[in-house]
Amino acid sequence: MKMNPLGRTGMTVSELCLGTMTFGNQTTEAEGHRQMDAALAAGINFVDTAEMYPVNPVRAETIGRTEEVLGTWHAANPGRRGDYILATKISGEGSLARNGEAITSTSIRPTLEASLKRLQTDYVDLYQFHWPNRGSYMFRKNWTYQPTARAEAVRQDMEDCLGALQAEVDRGTIRAFGLSNESAWGTAQWLRLAEAGKGPRVASIQNEYSLLCRLYDTDLAELSVAEDVGLLAFSPLAAGLLTGKYQGGAVPEGSRMSLSPELGGRLTDRVLPATQAYLDIAQRHGLDPVHMALAWCRTRPFMASAIFGATTYQQLDVALGSVEVTLSDEVLDEITAAHKAHPMPY
């Protein structure tokens, strides 16, 4: 398992990250613990969660349950907390968590302490803002997104939050700060304020990225490389589309599509033909499509880690096999051609 720098923090993270958003819903506590054991044994040293998980769907009555599953794993495995990098997130305005409260300098500490209690640990390695207070073009909002925030107000809000984050760094409850569902401009403002001494420097950006979703390839890619702010790619298998399991109208029982028929806006009239183009490449070259999708992420110059979720242990086992796969130039050229033929399918 290859290790990559986590920004300029001095920490390194495995090229694959275990996503846990199904723990406590589709994935039982026992299965979640089994996945933790297997992932760490395979060389993964990075696990991602959030206060609002589990998802599919997000429900007020299950908020925090995923962190609780990780907490019972910690309780059952004393002394193993230092074996891996743990990341969690504070939800932005409008979430079912905390009655939709925004991220503010006063909401950070109590939210973090609630996460720590559920996780049964006294620190997290990477504390991430799940989405910005001013809104985001992510989650298929890019088709209608119109920014309205004023720069000075946004920067003042960021500065206030950085002060609260620095206080947590100082007391040892977090080691690093990360963003999620952020833009190039927004990330640049966080970096600008950190350079001015207002608080911790951004270590990473967790945005959606896959063969089917490549918004990051534009301005964020350059910022990411130039400023050492690596991408933590979520949904690198495009919510399961790139496995091929939904082709031909199939909806496997217990799958994400069975619970979220539109796959969060990903299911368009263009997406299945685009998916088929990538499945055809994998078939021509004798590749498992999961391996191809995850191995391709590894080729991107800004990639710190690809976050995959597995409902079952069997899915986890398949994903782990991707680290043994290196894509040929011929495969990469065909992927480029497919991307040009099927841009932005959702």
Secondary structure, 3 states (H helix, E strand, C coil): CCEEECCCCCCEEECEEEECCCECCCECHHHHHHHHHHHHHCCCCEEECCCCCCCCCCCHHHCCHHHHHHHHHHHHCCCCHHHCEEEEEECCCCCCHHHHCCCCCCCHHHHHHHHHHHHCCCCEEEEEECCCCCCCCCCCHHHCCCCCCCHHHHHHHHHHHHHHHHHHHHHCCEEEEEEECCCHHHHHHHHHHHHCCCCCCEEEEECECECCECHHHCHHHHHHHHHCCEEEEECCCHHHHHHCCCHHHCCCCCCHHHHCCCHHHCCCCCHHHHHHHHHHHHHHCCCCHHHHHHHHHHCCCCEEEEEEECCCHHHHHHHHHHHHCCCCHHHHHHHHHHHHHCCCCC
